Amino acid sequence: MEYPLDKKKALLRILICGSVDHGKSSLIGRLLYDSDVVYEDQIDAIKSETSEFRNENTADLSLLVDGLQSEKELGITIDVAYRYFSTIRRKFILIDTPGHEQYTRNMVTGASNSDLAVILIDARCGLQPQTRRHSFIASLLGIKKFILAINKMDLVGFDRESFEKICFDCKTFFNGLGDIEVSCIPVSALDGDNVVTLSSKTPWFHAGTLISMLEEAQIVSKSNTSQFRLPIQYVNHISSNLSGFCGTVASGFVRKGDVVRILPSQKRGTVKAIVTYEGELDCATDGMAVTLIFDSEIEASRGDIFVHEGQGMMEGRRIDCTLVWMVNNPLVANVTYDIKIGTRICSGKVSAFHSKIELENLTEQPTNELSLNEIGQVSIDLEDLLVFDLYEESQVLGGFIFIDRQTNETAAAGMITGIGKF
Amino acid sequence: MHISSFSHLSQLEAESIHIIREVAAEFENPVMLYSAGKDSSVMLHLALKAFYPALPPFPLLHVDTTWKFREMIKFRDALGAKLGIKMLVHINQEGIKDGLNPFSHDPGHYTDVMKTVGLKQALNHHGFDAAMGGARRDEERSRAKERIFSFRNDEHMWNPSDQRPELWNIYNTRINPTESIRAFPLSNWTELDVWEYILFKRIEVVSLYFARARAVVDIDGTKILVDDERMPTELRKKAKEEFVRFRTLGCYPLSGAVSSTARSVSEVITEIKGAENSERQGRLIDVDSIGSMEQKKRKGYF
């Protein structure tokens, strides 16, 4: 059994955001082009499109990125797009979200799946309200590492002072967002300075290139707790008297022979085997998709959670959380939604609005509803007892979605911040 | 906070297994599409892993256009028998009745009838509420924006401007009775990841992916294999032996071969790393118009 696979190359998911005209598409195009994942026929396809849509005859690297036909005509990206490239050291997934402010929902979606954020800043404009909004949203979703790419350095003559002024402003702003690691880098996406190749125009900058920063960034787990959690995803009826409990380990690890508790029933079981296609494991850790078999029959089903004996989780019928509203119909109190958290579905309704965040200036305001793309702090009353972790401890068991019972739409993203008080 | 020590392939593998299990857990009548290509082979391997020691709790479905490479059909039938998994095969009989033929009909129309309409017929006939496919986001730009769980309306149509946001690894699988979900467990894999995984896991794939001398005809710059006698005689006469392999496989008259000397998985990997052209270039059905994949997907194609 070789788990992890013998090829030790980690995967880094990068959220990339910035204003439409700060050169984001060019930066992505540059990363793809200079790291050689753009093939000749794709360049040819872009050349033919460039002339059709924009009446120019040179390949526009940003068109590599602007995917769908309806959007190509507008010259902007309007959804979440995924790009792939790799170097000898790492595989990267670039998650591209639009710079336009009305698309908070896309940014939240992209950030929920990212390890690190690259924020583009136009060297001529410095720290803009939009930069603050993007950084705030990314940090809200739990991203702890930011790279600020100060772009269009060619237009300020690669001036060190301009760069350092922006860095200072940014670091001051990020200090207010909590425990976050911030690096700044001067680049020109158009010409490729400091993106993949070191620029000769910034001899005063010694922290390498954007790609080397991405290669060296530490990848941290989605969970902050080392306690074992495994939400049961699927019960595998292997034979008439043998069941396997399948799921992805959300945090911590489990070993063969461990006594585990099933939440919420509090029943107990001893792990007889950790089964995989390639043989049994002695131990399964955070992120692995495994099957547990117990030494005696246990009663557990999808949505239940295995934890170690003696390590409980939070539970309650009222939770406090940050909610991002994602559909046109505003959220009001006392309307019931289905809530999917981990592998469990339950129902609940907002019982109190505490505040909403004014993204313009990042202040909190009182409210009694949330509209599309608004972010608020609310209490939710659940129809049944819910077992959960705080989002800051575990994204898997502290993050959830609202599903509209009428339209089946994904109406909200939520992050649990505490147990609610009655 | 601790450092993740997973390699990229084990991470991709675990995520794909999670997706496949989620489909099995949340849908009443799911199916896994199977084409006998390399992506299907990897997806099927992941499905075997996800439910081991039991077999996957869903059948496989092959939408057969009757113009697939002969070796793919042999491979498919042998594999189904070996694994003991139910392998459904669907052919659009209306297209057969109309005598649709990729050599003499417009490839776009042919593909629409035999693949897209054929797929929809099969999904409707069996009442499948979810279909897993081996599509990857790195294949083509419109795929790069599609969700892992992609909602299709009662006509199997995709609406790129109205997709459900997909947060963390929580998938909204809720649909009404006539609607369906297409799920893509390999969304985040690249062509290279697929080949590296095939190498490490020793997954069997059809030999068409490996170079040897084959009789091919140059049709407008695309090398088409002489796979059977249905290729028109005037074309067959022009056949030349060349050392070629296929990067992507579909219907033989629409799948271009590439010059290559890569005879093994590791040689294929070396070749891909140095390649100048993308994988889908050999696919004639994609190049007919700008945004053609997007148009096909809107109509219900994978």
Interface residues (C-beta under 8 A of the other chain):
Chain A: E2 Y3 P4 L5 D6 K7 K8 K9 A10 L11 Y39 E40 D41 Q42 A45 S48 E49 E52 L64 G67 L68 Q69 S70 K72 I78 D79 V80 A81 Y82 R83 Y84 S86 R90 K91 I93 R105 N106 V108 T109 S112 N113 K144 Q218 I219 V220 S221 N224 S226 Q233 Y234 N236 H237 I238 G244 C246 G247 T248 V275 T276 Y277 E278 D286 G287 M288 A289 T291 R302 M326 D338 K340 I341 G342 T343 Q395 V396 G399 F400 I401 I403 N408 E409 T410 A413
Chain B: M1 H2 I3 S4 S5 F6 S7 H8 L9 S10 Q11 L12 E13 A14 E15 I17 H18 R21 E22 A24 A25 L48 K49 A50 F51 Y52 P53 A54 R137 D138 R141 S142 A144 K145 P160 S161 Q163 R164 P165 E166 L167 W168 N169 I170 N172 R174 I175 N176 S187 N188 T190 L192 D193 E196 F200 A275 E276 N277 S278 Q281 I290 G291 E294 Q295
